[in-house]
């Protein structure tokens, strides 16, 4: 069986079942084996009831001392409870919507219960535990079982069986990482890595497999960056711009003084636009550091040199907000901008008019989404493209403009805080400018890290802020409740159910809605627009709001299960508030009482400096965080995390340079006898043709 074979090639997967896999973007065997576990269920030895710790998964051997009792709470909701004990103490057992469980339980009999321990009203409870036979427990103790992301009607067990079958019959062919390099960097071969990541014999085997997969993710990424770097250095600017005194006049008229960091970055951009090579520059700066005004200065200089400038935003809502900002600047300062907005939601007539003004040159500033890259969008004289971190410029984007006969200056803005040592690798194709200074008029956000006991007070605080006319965000890690409860983790808050819970906890006058990435684009845009227009008071969301909406009226950010996110991502989320004149607050609620988790989250309590937080994130991540913490920012690798895996990233950089230099020396051709032949064949077939954004 080959990697490119369809998922239906596996026995037992017909078209109907395949359609379920398609919802997870699994179409081929390669997609299936690259659908890595999102976590593992790790069974530890049985403990005494007196040793149970809240918010941790434990197994106990205990006797049932009270018959199970089922209570109907509301429609479609029952709770079944019982009391169990061992020689160290007693605790409660609770099951939700499982009234039939009492038919399998006998009072006075001993069972092994395994589940998450919860502290409720000073009583220890094990929620929804699995009842395990002694034989099953002995088979699974100290082993790792994969937990996959699923969809409705597709179980973890079904995915596990399919992955096992695929790996057993798969012909992976020649390993594309040369043996000498695998030995140099301590990497297993591909088949061993696939077995080790899906079905590890122990934690050490899983870590070794994970290193191999993370290494190759970084390796292919960095090779792509090296190609882009060479492309960028060869791009000649055939029309250097002239410095414009009006830019300084505009700066002098602003109601605030630019920071020293803004002045320095603007000088670098001005120099780039006037040079004989095209600009490829990244502005890396915290939320609120003033990147937007510097980008507007670049557009001003471009327009004053009689060229067009374009700004690509990640969402329609943000594109409209930027467009409205441009209109206000025209009104307040008389800037010579002739703007046009181009997004997917415009009517056919509006799109046609916008495209006509772009190609005829009657507009000189184009604000839009990725719609600007469509084939039927032609420009009159585009010389500058500004993007943000959700639109990292890659091979396909450059090709799209080159086919239009355009080679513009590229300016990328990023609020993702990345330590410089890593930024030089990840942004190797760009010149980096850093804004490490906030304007003096910015009020620092007030932060607190608390446990779930504080939740009621947090709700009361949100209600008071809403009563003052403010808005709030609530972030949950999940879209909806897990279909399969593995018993291996504390219950994670989900957007759908949390929204209903919040509606009951807050006054009826508070307008609450939810937002998540699985909604269709039209629905997402509608909710974001309603929130931006203050038709919604509290927005319950996943991290989809990390970038893409600017609401200065929002003053509260509450993050549930904060321990499930990386520090840098939490800092990014926090950047959604603190954008207006009012004091803003961020509340991080954690279900973990572990000291290392609290130490990590306290970094956010102590500092609002994104670069310091990123460095601490890199320092504090450990093997225990491998699958529990969601990664941050734009570099969304399948397994790799730039903070936790910084050492692997640096090793992959060294390997990528060796491979790339050998390729250049060979005259950029594949020699069948070359030791790197398999790597370059795989790269050309499976990576280069699919590189769209540089961020994979």
C-alpha positions in Angstrom: 0.0 0.0 0.0 1.3 3.4 -1.0 1.0 6.8 0.9 -1.1 8.3 -1.9 -3.7 5.5 -1.9 -7.2 6.6 -0.8 -8.5 5.8 2.7 -11.0 3.4 1.1 -8.1 1.1 0.2 -8.2 -0.1 3.8 -10.4 -3.0 4.6 -13.7 -2.1 6.3 -13.7 1.6 5.1 -16.3 2.2 2.5 -17.5 5.4 1.0 -19.9 6.1 3.9 -17.2 5.7 6.5 -14.7 7.6 4.3 -17.0 10.6 4.4 -16.5 10.7 8.2 -12.7 10.7 7.7 -13.0 13.5 5.2 -14.5 15.7 7.9 -11.1 15.4 9.6 -9.3 16.2 6.3 -8.2 12.5 6.0 -8.4 11.4 2.3 -5.4 9.3 1.8 -3.3 6.8 3.7 -0.7 9.5 4.2 -3.3 11.8 5.7 -4.3 9.0 8.1 -0.9 8.2 9.4 -0.2 11.9 9.8 -3.3 12.2 11.9 -1.2 12.0 15.1 -2.6 11.4 18.5 -3.7 14.6 20.3 -2.9 13.0 23.6 -2.2 9.7 25.2 -4.1 7.8 27.9 -1.5 6.8 30.5 -2.5 4.3 33.2 -0.7 4.6 36.5 -0.8 2.2 39.4 -3.8 2.0 41.7 -3.8 4.5 44.7 -5.7 4.6 48.0 -8.7 6.9 48.3 -6.8 8.9 50.9 -4.1 9.7 48.3 -6.5 11.1 45.6 -5.6 14.5 44.3 -8.2 16.9 42.7 -8.0 17.4 38.9 -5.9 14.4 38.3 -6.7 11.0 36.9 -6.5 8.1 39.4 -7.5 4.4 39.7 -8.8 3.1 43.0 -9.8 -0.4 44.1 -12.9 0.2 46.3 -16.0 -1.4 47.7 -19.5 0.0 46.9 -21.1 0.9 50.2 -24.3 2.5 49.0 -26.6 1.4 46.2 -26.5 3.6 43.1 -29.2 6.3 43.0 -30.3 8.1 39.8 -31.8 11.6 39.8 -33.4 13.4 36.8 -31.9 16.9 36.8 -33.7 18.1 33.7 -34.7 16.8 30.3 -32.0 14.6 28.8 -29.9 14.8 32.0 -29.6 12.3 34.8 -27.0 11.9 37.5 -26.2 8.5 39.1 -24.2 8.6 42.3 -22.9 6.0 44.8 -20.5 5.9 47.7 -17.3 3.7 47.8 -14.6 3.1 50.3 -11.2 1.3 50.9 -9.1 1.1 54.1 -8.0 4.7 53.7 -11.3 6.5 53.3 -14.4 7.0 51.2 -15.4 9.0 48.1 -18.4 9.5 45.8 -18.7 8.1 42.3 -20.8 10.1 39.7 -22.1 9.2 36.3 -23.9 11.5 33.9 -26.7 10.1 31.6 -25.7 6.5 32.5 -28.7 5.3 34.6 -28.1 1.8 33.4 -24.8 1.7 35.3 -26.7 0.6 38.4 -27.6 -2.6 36.7 -23.9 -3.6 36.6 -23.0 -2.5 40.2 -23.5 -4.6 43.3 -23.4 -3.1 46.8 -20.7 -4.7 48.9 -18.6 -5.8 45.9 -15.2 -4.4 45.0 -14.4 -2.7 41.7 -11.5 -0.8 40.1 -12.7 2.7 39.2 -10.6 4.9 37.0 -11.4 8.6 36.2 -10.8 12.3 37.0 -11.0 13.3 40.6 -13.1 16.4 41.4 -13.4 18.3 44.6 -17.1 19.3 45.1 -18.2 21.0 48.4 -15.2 19.5 50.1 -16.2 16.0 49.1 -13.9 14.0 46.8 -15.8 12.7 43.7 -14.6 10.6 40.8 -16.5 11.8 37.7 -17.6 9.3 35.0 -15.0 6.7 35.9 -14.4 3.6 33.7 -14.9 0.3 35.6 -11.9 -1.8 34.7 -11.4 -5.5 35.2 -8.2 -6.6 37.0 -7.0 -8.3 33.7 -7.6 -5.1 31.6 -5.9 -3.0 34.2 -2.8 -5.2 34.3 -2.6 -5.1 30.4 -2.8 -1.3 30.3 -0.9 -0.1 33.4 2.2 2.0 32.5 1.3 1.9 28.7 0.4 4.8 26.4 -2.8 4.5 24.4 -3.4 7.0 21.6 -6.3 9.5 21.8 -7.2 11.0 18.4 -9.3 14.0 17.4 -12.6 12.6 16.2 -15.9 13.6 14.7 -19.5 12.4 15.2 -20.0 8.7 14.5 -16.2 8.1 14.2 -14.7 6.7 17.3 -11.2 6.7 18.7 -11.3 2.9 18.6 -12.1 3.0 14.8 -9.3 5.4 14.0 -6.9 3.4 16.1 -7.8 0.2 14.2 -7.4 2.0 10.8 -4.1 3.5 11.7 -2.7 0.1 12.9 -3.9 -1.6 9.7 -2.4 1.2 7.5 1.1 1.1 9.2 1.1 -2.7 9.1 0.7 -2.9 5.3 2.3 0.4 4.3 5.4 0.5 2.1 7.1 3.7 3.1 9.9 3.2 0.6 13.3 4.7 1.1 13.7 7.0 4.1 14.0 10.6 2.8 16.2 11.7 5.7 19.7 10.2 4.9 20.9 7.5 7.3 24.0 9.5 8.2 21.9 12.5 9.2 19.5 10.3 11.2 22.5 8.9 13.1 24.0 12.4 13.6 20.8 13.8 15.1 19.6 10.7 16.9 16.5 10.0 14.8 14.7 6.7 14.2 13.7 5.7 10.7 10.3 6.6 9.3 8.5 3.3 9.9 9.8 3.1 13.5 8.8 6.7 14.1 5.2 6.1 12.8 4.8 3.1 15.0 6.3 5.0 18.0 4.1 8.0 17.7 0.9 6.0 17.3 1.5 2.9 19.4 4.5 3.6 21.7 5.7 0.8 24.0 6.6 3.5 26.5 7.2 7.2 27.0 10.8 7.0 25.8 9.7 5.4 22.5 7.1 8.1 22.0 9.5 10.9 22.6 12.0 9.4 20.2 9.3 9.1 17.5 8.1 12.6 18.2 11.5 14.0 17.8 11.9 12.4 14.3 8.5 13.8 13.2 9.0 17.3 14.7 12.5 17.4 13.2 11.2 16.7 9.6 8.4 19.2 10.0 11.0 21.9 10.9 13.4 20.6 8.3 11.1 21.0 5.3 9.9 24.4 6.7 13.4 25.7 6.9 14.4 24.4 3.5 11.4 26.3 2.1 12.5 29.4 3.9 16.0 29.1 2.4 14.6 29.0 -1.1 12.5 32.1 -0.3 15.5 33.8 1.0 17.4 33.3 -2.2 14.4 34.4 -4.2 14.2 37.6 -2.1 17.9 38.5 -2.4 17.7 38.2 -6.2 14.7 40.6 -6.5 15.8 43.9 -8.0 13.9 47.1 -7.3 13.6 48.7 -10.7 11.9 51.8 -9.4 13.5 53.0 -6.1 11.2 55.5 -4.3 12.1 59.0 -3.3 12.0 60.1 0.4 9.0 62.3 1.0 9.0 65.3 3.4 5.2 65.0 3.7 5.7 61.8 5.7 7.6 63.7 8.4 4.9 66.4 8.3 2.3 63.8 8.9 4.3 62.3 11.9 4.6 65.9 13.4 0.8 66.4 13.1 -0.1 63.2 15.0 -1.6 63.7 18.5 1.1 61.6 20.0 4.8 61.2 19.6 6.2 58.1 17.9 8.2 55.8 20.2 12.0 55.5 19.6 11.2 51.9 18.4 8.7 53.2 15.8 11.1 55.8 14.6 13.8 53.3 14.1 11.6 50.8 12.2 10.2 53.6 10.0 13.7 54.6 9.1 14.5 51.0 8.1 11.4 50.8 5.9 12.1 54.1 4.3 15.6 53.0 3.5 14.3 49.7 2.0 11.8 51.5 -0.3 14.5 53.7 -1.6 17.1 50.9 -2.2 17.9 48.9 -5.4 16.5 45.6 -3.9 12.9 44.9 -3.1 11.9 45.0 0.6 11.2 41.8 2.4 10.8 42.9 6.0 9.0 41.7 9.1 7.9 44.1 11.8 7.8 42.0 15.0 6.1 43.8 17.9 3.7 43.3 20.7 0.0 44.1 20.5 -0.3 47.9 21.0 3.3 48.7 20.0 2.2 50.8 17.1 2.9 48.7 14.0 -0.2 49.9 12.1 0.8 53.6 12.0 4.2 52.6 10.6 2.5 50.5 7.9 0.4 53.5 7.1 3.5 55.6 6.7 4.9 53.1 4.3 1.6 53.3 2.3 1.8 57.1 2.4 5.3 57.1 1.0 4.3 54.6 -1.7 1.2 56.7 -2.7 3.3 60.0 -2.8 5.6 58.2 -5.2 2.6 57.6 -7.5 2.3 53.9 -6.8 -0.4 51.6 -5.4 -0.2 50.0 -2.0 -2.2 47.0 -0.7 -3.0 45.8 2.8 -4.1 42.2 3.3 -6.0 41.4 6.5 -6.9 37.9 7.8 -10.6 38.5 8.2 -13.2 40.6 6.5 -14.1 42.3 9.8 -10.5 43.5 10.3 -10.2 44.5 6.6 -13.3 46.7 7.1 -11.8 48.2 10.3 -8.6 49.1 8.5 -10.6 50.6 5.7 -12.6 52.7 8.1 -9.3 53.8 9.7 -8.0 54.9 6.4 -11.2 56.9 5.7 -10.8 58.6 9.1 -7.1 59.5 8.4 -8.2 61.1 5.1 -10.8 63.1 6.9 -8.5 64.2 9.8 -5.2 64.8 7.9 -6.2 65.2 4.3 -4.0 62.2 3.3 -3.9 61.6 -0.5 -5.4 58.1 -0.2 -8.0 56.9 -2.7 -9.0 53.7 -0.9 -11.0 50.7 -2.1 -12.2 47.7 -0.1 -12.2 44.2 -1.7 -13.5 41.2 0.3 -15.4 38.1 -0.5 -18.8 39.3 0.9 -19.2 42.2 -1.5 -21.9 41.9 -4.1 -20.9 41.0 -7.6 -21.5 44.6 -8.7 -19.4 46.0 -5.8 -16.6 43.5 -6.6 -16.6 44.5 -10.3 -16.4 48.2 -9.5 -13.5 47.6 -7.0 -11.6 45.6 -9.5 -12.1 48.2 -12.2 -10.8 50.9 -9.9 -7.7 48.8 -9.0 -6.7 48.0 -12.6 -7.5 51.5 -13.9 -5.5 53.1 -11.0 -8.3 55.3 -9.8 -7.6 53.9 -6.4 -4.1 53.9 -4.8 -4.8 52.0 -1.6 -6.4 48.6 -1.7 -7.6 47.0 1.6 -8.8 43.4 1.5 -8.5 39.8 2.4 -6.8 37.1 0.4 -9.3 38.0 -2.3 -6.6 40.3 -3.5 -4.6 37.3 -4.8 -7.4 36.1 -7.1 -6.6 35.6 -10.8 -9.1 38.2 -12.0 -7.7 41.0 -9.7 -5.2 43.1 -11.8 -3.3 46.1 -10.6 -2.4 49.4 -12.2 1.0 49.9 -10.4 1.2 47.9 -7.2 4.5 48.4 -5.4 3.8 47.6 -1.8 2.0 44.7 -0.1 1.5 44.7 3.6 0.3 41.6 5.3 -0.1 40.4 8.9 1.0 37.2 10.4 -2.0 35.2 9.3 -0.9 35.9 5.7 2.7 35.1 5.7 3.9 35.6 2.2 4.9 32.3 0.6 5.8 30.8 -2.8 2.3 30.8 -4.2 1.6 34.4 -3.3 4.8 35.6 -4.9 4.0 33.6 -8.0 0.5 35.0 -8.1 1.8 38.5 -8.3 4.7 37.6 -10.6 2.2 36.2 -13.1 0.5 39.6 -13.1 3.9 41.2 -13.9 4.2 42.6 -10.4 7.2 42.4 -8.0 6.1 44.4 -5.0 7.9 45.3 -1.7 6.7 43.0 1.1 6.1 44.1 4.6 4.9 41.5 7.1 3.5 42.5 10.6 3.5 40.0 13.4 2.4 40.3 17.1 3.6 36.8 17.8 6.4 37.2 20.3 9.3 35.0 19.3 12.8 35.1 20.9 15.3 36.5 18.4 17.4 33.2 18.2 14.3 31.4 16.9 13.0 34.3 14.8 16.2 34.3 12.8 15.5 30.7 11.8 11.7 31.0 11.2 11.9 34.3 9.4 15.2 33.6 7.6 13.9 35.0 4.4 13.0 38.4 5.9 14.9 41.3 7.4 13.6 41.6 11.0 12.6 44.9 12.7 11.6 44.7 16.4 9.3 47.0 18.2 10.0 46.4 21.8 8.5 49.6 23.3 4.8 50.5 24.0 3.4 54.0 23.7 3.4 55.8 27.1 -0.4 56.3 27.1 -1.1 52.5 27.1 -2.7 51.3 30.4 -1.1 48.0 31.4 -3.5 45.1 31.6 -4.3 43.8 35.1 -4.0 40.1 35.4 -4.9 37.3 37.8 -4.4 33.5 37.8 -7.0 31.7 39.8 -8.7 28.3 40.3 -12.3 27.4 39.5 -13.4 28.6 43.0 -13.0 32.2 41.6 -15.4 31.6 38.7 -18.5 33.0 40.4 -16.6 36.2 41.3 -15.3 36.4 37.7 -18.9 36.3 36.4 -20.0 39.0 38.8 -17.0 41.1 37.6 -18.0 40.6 33.9 -21.6 41.6 34.7 -20.3 44.9 36.4 -18.1 45.7 33.4 -21.0 45.0 31.0 -23.2 47.3 33.1 -20.7 50.1 32.5 -21.1 49.6 28.8 -18.0 47.4 28.3 -17.6 44.1 26.6 -15.9 40.8 27.4 -14.4 37.7 25.9 -14.5 34.2 27.4 -12.1 31.6 25.8 -12.6 27.9 26.0 -10.3 25.2 24.6 -13.0 23.1 23.0 -15.8 23.7 20.5 -18.1 21.1 22.0 -18.0 18.4 24.6 -15.9 15.3 23.7 -18.0 12.5 22.3 -15.8 9.9 23.9 -14.8 10.4 27.6 -11.5 8.7 28.0 -11.3 9.3 31.7 -7.7 10.4 31.2 -8.2 14.2 31.5 -10.2 16.8 33.5 -13.3 17.9 31.6 -12.4 20.7 29.3 -14.7 23.7 28.9 -16.4 23.9 25.5 -17.9 26.9 23.7 -21.3 25.4 23.0 -22.2 24.3 26.6 -20.3 27.2 28.2 -22.4 29.7 26.4 -25.6 28.2 27.8 -24.1 28.0 31.3 -23.0 31.7 31.1 -26.5 32.8 30.0 -27.9 31.3 33.2 -25.2 32.8 35.4 -25.3 36.4 34.0 -28.3 38.8 34.0 -30.8 38.3 31.2 -29.9 41.8 29.9 -26.4 40.6 29.0 -26.2 39.6 25.3 -24.1 36.5 24.9 -23.1 34.7 21.7 -20.4 32.1 20.7 -17.8 31.9 17.9 -15.6 29.0 16.8 -13.5 27.9 13.8 -15.9 25.2 12.6 -18.6 27.8 11.8 -18.8 28.7 8.1 -17.0 32.0 7.1 -20.3 33.9 6.7 -21.5 33.0 10.2 -18.1 33.8 11.7 -18.0 37.2 10.0 -21.5 38.0 11.1 -20.7 37.3 14.8 -17.5 39.3 14.7 -19.2 42.2 13.1 -22.0 42.1 15.7 -19.5 42.0 18.5 -17.5 44.9 16.9 -20.7 46.9 16.6 -21.5 46.2 20.3 -24.6 44.2 19.6 -23.0 41.4 21.7 -21.7 42.0 25.2 -19.9 38.8 25.9 -18.3 36.6 23.2 -17.6 33.0 24.1 -15.0 31.7 21.7 -12.2 29.4 20.9 -8.8 30.8 20.0 -10.2 31.8 16.6 -10.3 35.4 17.9 -6.6 35.4 18.5 -6.1 37.5 15.4 -8.8 39.2 13.3 -10.9 41.6 15.4 -10.2 44.9 17.0 -12.7 46.0 19.7 -11.4 48.8 21.9 -14.5 48.6 24.1 -13.6 45.1 25.3 -12.1 45.3 28.7 -12.3 41.7 30.1 -10.7 38.5 28.9 -11.5 35.3 30.8 -9.6 32.1 29.8 -10.9 28.8 31.0 -8.5 25.8 31.3 -5.6 28.3 30.9 -3.1 25.5 31.6 -4.0 24.0 28.2 -2.4 26.9 26.2 1.1 28.1 25.7 2.2 31.3 27.4 2.8 33.0 24.1 -0.7 32.1 22.9 -2.3 33.3 26.1 -0.4 36.6 25.7 -1.8 36.8 22.1 -5.3 36.3 23.4 -4.8 38.9 26.1 -4.0 41.3 23.3 -7.7 41.4 22.3 -8.3 43.6 25.4 -6.5 46.8 26.5 -7.0 48.5 23.1 -9.0 51.4 24.3 -8.8 54.1 27.0 -10.4 52.1 29.8 -8.5 49.8 32.2 -8.6 46.2 31.0 -8.4 42.9 32.9 -7.4 39.3 32.1 -8.5 36.4 34.3 -6.8 33.0 33.8 -8.7 30.1 35.3 -6.9 26.9 35.8 -8.1 23.4 36.8 -4.5 22.3 37.6 -3.2 22.7 41.1 0.3 21.5 40.1 3.2 23.8 41.1 4.9 23.8 37.7 1.6 24.8 36.0 1.0 27.6 38.4 4.7 28.8 38.1 4.2 28.9 34.3 1.0 30.9 34.4 2.3 33.3 37.0 4.6 34.6 34.3 1.6 36.2 32.7 0.6 37.6 36.1 3.9 39.3 36.5 4.5 40.6 33.0 2.8 42.1 29.9 6.1 42.0 27.9 5.5 39.5 25.0 9.2 39.0 24.3 9.9 38.2 28.0 6.9 35.9 28.1 8.1 34.1 24.9 11.5 33.5 26.4 9.9 32.1 29.6 7.6 29.9 27.6 10.6 28.4 25.8 12.4 28.0 29.2 9.5 26.5 31.1 8.1 24.0 28.6 8.8 20.5 29.5 8.2 16.9 28.3 5.0 16.8 30.4 3.5 19.5 28.2 4.0 17.6 25.0 0.3 17.2 24.1 -1.5 19.1 26.9 -0.5 22.6 25.7 -1.8 24.2 22.6 0.8 25.8 20.5 0.9 29.5 19.8 1.0 31.9 17.0 1.3 31.4 13.3 3.7 28.4 13.1 1.0 25.8 13.4 3.0 22.6 12.8 1.2 19.3 13.4 3.4 18.3 16.3 6.3 20.8 16.5 6.2 23.7 18.9 8.7 26.4 18.4 9.1 27.1 22.1 9.2 23.7 23.6 11.1 22.2 20.6 13.6 25.1 20.3 16.6 22.7 20.5 15.2 20.5 17.7 14.4 23.6 15.6 18.1 24.6 15.9 19.3 21.1 15.0 16.9 21.1 12.0 18.4 24.5 10.9 21.9 23.0 10.7 20.6 20.0 8.8 18.6 22.1 6.3 21.6 24.3 5.6 23.8 21.2 4.8 21.1 19.8 2.5 20.5 23.1 0.8 24.1 23.9 0.2 24.7 20.4 -1.3 21.7 21.0 -3.6 23.1 24.4 -4.8 26.5 22.9 -5.3 25.0 20.1 -7.5 23.6 22.8 -9.8 20.1 22.4 -8.3 19.6 19.0 -10.0 18.9 15.6 -8.5 21.6 13.0 -9.1 20.4 9.4 -8.8 23.6 8.5 -7.0 23.5 11.4 -4.6 23.0 10.5 -0.9 20.4 13.2 -0.6 18.4 12.1 -3.7 15.5 10.6 -1.7 15.1 13.8 0.3 14.9 16.1 -2.7 12.5 13.8 -4.5 10.2 13.8 -1.5 10.6 17.6 -1.2 9.7 18.3 -4.8 6.8 15.8 -4.9 5.2 16.4 -1.5 6.4 19.7 -0.1 7.4 22.3 -2.7 4.3 21.8 -4.8 2.2 22.4 -1.7 3.9 25.3 -0.2 1.4 28.1 -0.1 2.1 30.0 3.1 5.6 29.6 4.3 4.0 28.6 7.6 3.1 25.0 6.9 
